[in-house]
Amino acid sequence: MKATASRLVLCSVVALSLTFAFAQPKPGTAPPSSVQPQPSQPPQELQVTEYSLPPEKLAKAEALYKTRTVLYLFGMLFGIAVLWVLLKLRVAPAFRDLAERVSTNSVVQALVFVPLLTLLIALITLPLDIYEHRISRAYGLSVQGWGSWAGDWCKAEALSLVIMVLAVAALFWIIRKSPLRWWFYFWLLTQPFVVLLIFVAPVILDPMFNKFEPLDKTQPQLVSAIEKVTQRGRLNIPRDRMFEMEASEKVTTYNAYVTGIGATKRVVVWDNTSRDMTVPETLFVFGHEMGHYVLNHIYKGLAFFSAMTFLGFWLGRKIVLAMLARWGDAWHVRGVNDLAALPVLMLALSLLTLVGEPIGNAFSRYQEHQADVYGLEVTHGLFPHNGEVAASAFQKLGEKSYDYPTPNRLLVFWSYSHPSTPERIRFSLQYDPWDAPAGPKYVK
């Protein structure tokens, strides 16, 4: 239920917009068997009244919560510190001088400069990536071997590097052509490219990291049950738009998400989810993702991203000019049209991303809450006690991921892209609009 995209899509958008240069994103079990639809859950499965963990899991959840909080705070500042140190050490001017000795052509210079800078930063931040994967393996959240993980890391870095080279070459060409309005023209360029990335991600990028099968092929009986949900919502999601991802080769957690746009738009359910959850719970999970689909959250997210990047580029230009006026000579950066100014741009926009993160996460939590409401409404009447079934699904999601029951409210506000698990369970158990005058919000 946590909307995800491949790490490559994130890295690509990062490279293109330069706004998330240091953002911290957040094998082998038997294949899922076909699941026969059940009319309802046994009574003992419907006893979730609040999110709770048994003592042993609670201790692990608390330890993991503390570790992740430290990693988040450290990573948030580490990326900014790396850029600042690279500027102080004048690393970018050294790479620029090398690129200028190789060629006078600006595109060739970008082909030399960008990989040197990008790979250096990737290597500096690699220990953090390794430690995060080590933590995931230690807590049983990941079963991906180090060789497979390294392969994914290299693929993501290589492909995002290609996009980074193209984006930087385009950016500095625009800067040299329009010194005053470059931020606006580059913002215009990012919009169709981000749409293109979202369009190709499900069919080109995601399959490079995970295996997908039509859900109708792996679990046809589950698809038949899902069609009852789509009929309830008066929406036709073709069977060829429903997929199962073989997540169990890499992780043990549960997830489902909506991805793509237009002809590539689809709903994806992880095999762990459909294997370990009951059919009613899986139907609620699907109903939640169907909510993202029906409520056009991808398009609304694009509009929100567009507005945020417009503001970010406008403010970013002002910050860059101020930093270059103050430290440009000391950093050996000739001006905003100098390739060596790239770390300055990245630093300015990383600072803006830090400030804007709670705004983006608040928007994401709002959309996730809307999808929760839709999931509850679209499954109402399909099986008994659907609010309790939803609460049971959230309990399983939280317990499997070791979600801490009492996270710091400021941390939730600042960094959580989803409502906390306790909040979602409470809402699921309390939501009952069918006897109210206004009635349901989305599914009448």
Buried (B, 14 or more C-beta within 10 A) or exposed (E): BBBBBBBBBBBBBBBBBBBBBBBBEEEEBEEBEEBEBEEBBEEEBBEBEEBBBEEEBBEBBBBBBEBBBEBBBEBBEBBBEBBBEBBEEBBBBEBBBEBBEEEEEBEBBBBBBBBBBBEBBBEBBEEBBBEBBEBBBEBEBBBBBEEBBEEBBEBBBEBBBEBBBBBBBBBBBBBEEEEEEBBBBBBEBBBEBBBEBBBBBBEEBBEEBBEBBBBBEBBEEBBEBBBBBBEBBEEEBEBEBBBBBBBBBBBBBBBBBBBBBEEBBBBBBBBBBBBBBBBBBBBBBBBBBBBBBBBEBBBBBBEBBBEBBBBBBEBBBEBBBEBBEEBBEEBBBBEBBBBBBBBBBBBBBBBBBBEBBBEBBEBBBEBBBBBBBBBBBBBBEBBEBBBBBBBBBBBBBBBBBBBBBEBEEEBBEBBBBBBBBBBBBBBBBEBEBEEEEEEBEBBE
